[in-house]
Amino acid sequence: MAYKISDECISCGACAENCPVGCISEGDGKYVINADECISCGTCADICPVGAPAEE
């Protein structure tokens, strides 16, 4: 299952910088994950300081 970033996102960019497949990009007010490219590795959730990414 792909990860999704919640509204808790503070737009720090840590998730995008550390995503091994580069499926995270800056969206409107928060970062977004391309579900078709996400490999559900959990790196984004592990690195996020506010716990915004979670499995859908």
C-alpha positions as CSV (number, residue, x, y, z in Angstrom):
1,M,0.0,0.0,0.0
2,A,1.2,3.5,-0.8
3,Y,1.9,6.1,1.7
4,K,0.0,9.4,1.9
5,I,1.0,12.7,3.6
6,S,-1.5,14.1,6.0
7,D,-2.3,17.8,6.7
8,E,0.2,17.6,9.6
9,C,2.9,18.2,7.0
10,I,5.1,21.2,7.7
11,S,6.7,21.3,4.2
12,C,10.2,20.7,5.5
13,G,11.1,18.5,2.5
14,A,12.9,15.8,4.5
15,C,10.7,13.1,3.0
16,A,11.3,14.2,-0.6
17,E,15.1,14.4,0.0
18,N,15.2,10.9,1.4
19,C,12.7,9.0,-0.8
20,P,14.7,6.3,-2.6
21,V,12.4,6.3,-5.6
22,G,11.8,10.1,-5.8
23,C,8.0,9.9,-5.7
24,I,7.5,12.8,-3.3
25,S,7.1,16.4,-4.5
26,E,6.1,19.7,-3.2
27,G,2.4,20.3,-3.4
28,D,0.0,23.1,-2.5
29,G,0.7,23.7,1.2
30,K,2.2,20.2,1.8
31,Y,4.2,17.5,0.1
32,V,2.5,14.8,-1.9
33,I,3.3,11.2,-2.8
34,N,2.7,9.7,-6.2
35,A,1.0,6.5,-5.2
36,D,1.8,4.8,-8.5
37,E,5.5,5.2,-7.8
38,C,5.6,4.6,-4.1
39,I,7.2,1.3,-3.0
40,S,5.9,1.5,0.6
41,C,9.3,1.4,2.1
42,G,8.5,3.7,5.0
43,T,11.5,5.9,4.7
44,C,9.3,9.0,4.5
45,A,7.5,8.1,7.7
46,D,10.8,7.3,9.5
47,I,12.4,10.6,8.6
48,C,9.4,13.0,9.1
49,P,9.7,15.1,12.2
50,V,5.9,15.3,12.6
51,G,4.8,11.9,11.4
52,A,2.8,13.2,8.5
53,P,3.3,10.2,6.1
54,A,1.3,7.1,6.8
55,E,0.1,4.1,4.8
56,E,-3.3,4.5,3.1
